[in-house]
Amino acid sequence: MSDSEPILLAVNGTLMRGLELNPNLLRVGAQFVRETATAPEYRIWSIGDRHPAMMRFPSGGTAIQLEIWSVPRSGLASVLLAEPAGLAIGKVLLAAAEVLGVLGEAWLCEGQREITEFGGWRGYIARQNLKVI
């Protein structure tokens, strides 16, 4: 992979299309690629109903809905630096590939509401009628 090739980034929360931090992706010239889901190995929490945090588990997880974005290498750092504290970059396993993605640190999820049953952030905010845009 050359230094000029964009990086595929899996996003599962407020960076998704139409949500609060999506302009951070658009500002650096990122392009939406597709909607997809993780492999069935993830759980997700609502962090104070402001944003989600997703973590991988060897058992007890499910497929979480997310978006894949093509992000210019030159803009990736600024997007990630603008993410809330406790969110980090890591490898996210999809059905047939592994890409970089936004994951939550364990300390961030402690004491927060697990929302895995909703299948992802969009499913949760729709069911809760949250105004997070």
C-alpha positions as CSV (number, residue, x, y, z in Angstrom):
1,M,0.0,0.0,0.0
2,S,1.4,3.4,-1.0
3,D,1.5,6.4,1.3
4,S,-1.0,8.1,-1.0
5,E,-3.7,5.4,-0.8
6,P,-6.6,6.2,1.5
7,I,-7.3,4.1,4.6
8,L,-10.5,2.3,5.1
9,L,-12.0,3.2,8.5
10,A,-15.0,1.5,10.2
11,V,-17.1,4.0,12.2
12,N,-19.9,2.9,14.5
13,G,-21.2,6.2,16.1
14,T,-21.3,9.9,15.7
15,L,-18.9,9.9,12.7
16,M,-21.6,8.1,10.6
17,R,-23.5,10.0,7.9
18,G,-25.8,12.7,9.2
19,L,-24.6,12.5,12.8
20,E,-22.8,15.1,15.0
21,L,-19.1,14.4,14.1
22,N,-19.6,13.3,10.5
23,P,-18.3,16.8,9.3
24,N,-14.9,15.8,10.7
25,L,-14.7,13.1,8.0
26,L,-16.1,15.3,5.3
27,R,-13.7,18.1,6.2
28,V,-10.6,15.9,5.4
29,G,-12.1,14.7,2.1
30,A,-13.2,11.2,3.3
31,Q,-15.6,9.3,1.1
32,F,-18.5,7.0,2.3
33,V,-17.9,3.5,1.0
34,R,-20.7,1.3,2.3
35,E,-22.8,0.2,5.3
36,T,-21.8,-3.2,6.7
37,A,-21.5,-5.0,10.0
38,T,-18.8,-6.4,12.1
39,A,-18.2,-10.1,12.6
40,P,-20.4,-11.4,15.4
41,E,-17.8,-10.7,18.1
42,Y,-18.6,-7.2,19.4
43,R,-20.6,-5.5,22.1
44,I,-21.5,-1.8,22.2
45,W,-22.3,0.7,25.0
46,S,-24.0,4.1,25.1
47,I,-21.6,6.6,26.7
48,G,-24.0,9.0,28.5
49,D,-26.3,8.9,25.4
50,R,-23.7,11.1,23.6
51,H,-21.8,8.5,21.6
52,P,-21.2,4.8,21.6
53,A,-18.1,2.7,22.4
54,M,-17.7,-0.7,20.8
55,M,-15.4,-3.5,22.1
56,R,-14.5,-7.0,20.7
57,F,-15.2,-10.1,22.8
58,P,-14.2,-13.7,22.1
59,S,-17.7,-14.8,23.1
60,G,-21.0,-13.2,23.8
61,G,-20.8,-10.7,21.0
62,T,-22.9,-9.9,18.0
63,A,-22.6,-8.2,14.6
64,I,-22.7,-4.4,15.0
65,Q,-23.9,-2.1,12.2
66,L,-21.4,0.4,11.0
67,E,-20.1,2.4,8.0
68,I,-16.9,2.1,6.1
69,W,-15.2,5.3,5.0
70,S,-12.2,5.9,2.7
71,V,-10.1,8.5,4.6
72,P,-7.1,10.3,3.1
73,R,-4.0,9.4,5.1
74,S,-3.2,13.1,5.5
75,G,-6.5,13.6,7.3
76,L,-6.8,10.5,9.5
77,A,-5.0,11.9,12.5
78,S,-7.1,15.0,12.7
79,V,-10.3,12.9,12.6
80,L,-9.1,10.6,15.3
81,L,-7.8,13.5,17.5
82,A,-11.3,15.0,17.5
83,E,-12.9,11.8,18.8
84,P,-14.1,11.8,22.5
85,A,-11.7,10.6,25.2
86,G,-11.7,6.8,25.6
87,L,-12.2,6.1,21.9
88,A,-9.2,4.6,20.1
89,I,-8.1,3.2,16.7
90,G,-7.8,-0.6,16.4
91,K,-8.5,-3.4,13.9
92,V,-12.2,-4.2,13.4
93,L,-13.1,-7.7,12.0
94,L,-15.8,-7.6,9.4
95,A,-17.3,-10.8,7.7
96,A,-14.6,-11.1,5.1
97,A,-12.0,-8.5,6.0
98,E,-10.2,-6.6,8.7
99,V,-10.1,-2.8,8.7
100,L,-9.1,0.0,11.0
101,G,-11.9,1.3,13.1
102,V,-13.0,3.2,16.2
103,L,-13.1,1.1,19.4
104,G,-13.8,2.0,23.0
105,E,-11.5,1.4,25.9
106,A,-12.7,-0.8,28.7
107,W,-12.7,2.0,31.3
108,L,-15.0,4.1,29.2
109,C,-17.7,1.4,29.2
110,E,-17.7,0.7,32.9
111,G,-21.0,1.6,34.4
112,Q,-22.5,2.6,31.1
113,R,-25.6,1.2,29.4
114,E,-24.9,-1.8,27.1
115,I,-26.9,-1.3,23.9
116,T,-25.7,-4.4,22.0
117,E,-29.3,-5.6,21.7
118,F,-30.1,-2.7,19.3
119,G,-27.5,-3.8,16.8
120,G,-25.6,-0.5,16.7
121,W,-25.8,3.2,17.5
122,R,-28.4,4.1,14.9
123,G,-30.7,1.4,16.1
124,Y,-30.3,2.6,19.7
125,I,-30.8,6.3,19.0
126,A,-33.9,5.6,16.8
127,R,-35.5,3.5,19.6
128,Q,-34.7,6.1,22.3
129,N,-35.7,9.1,20.1
130,L,-32.4,10.8,21.0
131,K,-31.4,14.0,19.4
132,V,-27.7,13.4,18.7
133,I,-27.4,15.1,15.3
